[in-house]
Amino acid sequence: MTKAKFVLLIIGLLTLFIPPMSLTAQDDPTSDDLALDAARDVIQLMRDGQGDILFEHFTPEVQAALSADQAAMIWNQLEAQAGAYVRELAAVVNHVEGYQQVVLTLEFESTAATGAAFDAVVVFDAERCIAGLNFRPNFNPPLAEATPEPLPDYVNADAFTESDVTVGEGMDFPLPGTLSMPSVGDGALVPAVVLVHGSGPNDRDGTVGPNKVLRDVAWGLASSGIAALRYDKRTLVHGAQMAALTNLTIYEETIEDAVRAVELLHNTPGIDPERIYIFGHSLGGLAAPRIAQAADAAGVPLAGIIVASGALEGTLDQEISRQIRYLAELDGEISDEEQAAIDAADQVAAAVSALDENSDLNALLFAVEEGETLDPTLAAFNSPASYWYDMRQYDPLAAALAIDVPMLVLQGERDYQATMDGFTRWQTALANRGQTTFISYPALNHLLIAGEGAPNNQEYLVPSHVDAGLIGDVVTWIKGQ
């Protein structure tokens, strides 16, 4: 396995949020310099393997969810797959709703070889306690002056305007978002689409490496007279609170906020409330039938749903395990590290399959033969038992059959994450549903971007845009309803 392949492998696995850890209070808790120093201290403790010291400062809630051994292994897992730590490339402090968010861009041996890096994101509250911590890949570290990004041909920047909005304003977990509104005459009503992210703490643009999937879709739709609302995901904005939930399900992660976004559009001047759609990408597509059910129950029924790269062939935990194996086998050989990751993922999937409503997932995960261990950073793919039990009970095909709205299912034939086998399974199951359109694209990958050869995650590093043909198909389908 190449080093670059190793770096990409951990993207979906190493997303860990650690709510509050107390540091020594300073005279000025709002000082950006002190916040930077404190964030660097946290990273140094992790580099030194002093998980026991970190653990002593965790709140009781975090101590119940994260052991000292797990805390100590986070950095080890990162370096095992990304190579040895090299240096800090950049540091910035952001102020968000009374919190200080410190982003340290870190270079490792393997990321340096690919021109990438990792961001360590540390969030402090007013008392200099850690309210969140996660690592995320950064494919555009500040190593060179950025060049202007060319727009895809289907975007006409003069055809729409953008404004800042808040999804769920005045409620718990408010989310910043962007509304792309077509420029039309006074009194005209336009159709609108809520864009729903895939798994992980995604931003409103659906950023993966240098690519911005949801932004491309939003701009393409808005250029053609269809409003589009995109927003930062709850696990990105409120990661600490989400990590503390012991009863987390996909409802709290994705569905509730999608419905709130629909409600926002229902009350937005210029939007036709009878023509609001969901465009769900990846996990968002898998959840789209359930979002439609929840929107109907909330009194804001949808005009239709669009499932993009969301037709899975198995359960979500099984798909993650399959993807890890697929990536490991790409170069024709499986290293010891890759085999360990495969074994751990298979073990998680087996434990999830044995869940019932009252299961202790950790007990299942660690019920192994003496001498065997499961890497804690892979445990349940960083989600509680409640999440996986809920996903095991959710049948998207049954939900699709239970809703009475038009449905468009889009699939890239070069997608190794949501495969053509899953697409065919959905076609068969929904063959007699009516109001259901299936379209596949020979050259497209999971990001709805064209490529060549065996599908792989390294192509996600190549700057590109969502396929123009797919954008055109979505526009035509919506306007044809």
C-alpha angles and dihedrals in degrees: 000000000000120000091243089056090052092054092053093046094068096052094094096037109044102065108121128163118199115190124210123352115169121231127184108291115242130212091253110035091183095059111122091206092055091047090053091050091049092050091050089050090055092052091047091053089052092048090051091052092239096148090144090062091048090048092055089061097047118108115251089256092056092043087056091053103036127041125212089248091054091049091051093050098053095083092039090055091049094051092042090062104026098038130241120333112262111177149314111270101185144350132203136174120214126189113220123173095325095321132106113226114198117196115194113188107211130193123213129185095259096041090051089058091056098040090248135112142184127255116218105204115199120180121200129193124215092279093053092255118144110253095176144001130186142151121225132175117257112201094179107049117175097266099119139017110279118244123219113271115238115231120236115254093250093062119092106183091193092059097070145023130219131220136180116252137173121230110213094011111188092015133094113285100021111194129207114232147166127238116205105202124190116235103245137152123284113279095019117130120214132196116251140205131207111214113217122199133230125244122309133042096309129178124232092266094057089237117197112170107311092338127095108198101177094041090054091051092046094050093044092052094043090050087058098048101270120118117228130198121198127172142177113271121253093240089057098047099033101025097143094053091045092050090053093057112104093187098049117155135168087268092069093037100049120343102062093051092047089055090047088053090052089050090052091053091048088061098041117107113241095027119113103228090203092060107052118134139184121231106193120188121202106321088010088058092047088053095044097097089050091048088054090053092049093047091052091050089050092054096251103102119193126238090219147324133242119206112199119183089341105110102109125191094212141009118306095254091050090050092053090051091048092049092052090052092046093054092046092054096047096096093045097253137072119219124212090256092051092048090051090053091048092049092048093049091048089050091052092049091050091050092048091051089057094053124121128180094277100037124136100222094195090055090053093046095051097040091107136132117283110278094024121108138183117224102250092216088064095045108134089336088282095298129112126249090257090063096051094042089053092048091049089056094048116094107186092191093054089047091050090052090050096056125075104213133104114271132201119194117195124190136179111219090214093055112123093178099056102020136204087251088065091045091052090048090055092046091054095045094048098037093115097035098098124211088056125124125188123197127174128189120211097211102039127106131201091287090056088247124131121248144148138244129011110355113250141158096247089074087066085074092064112094110239143126140252110277116274092219091057091049089051092050092052092049092048093047094050094046089048095058 
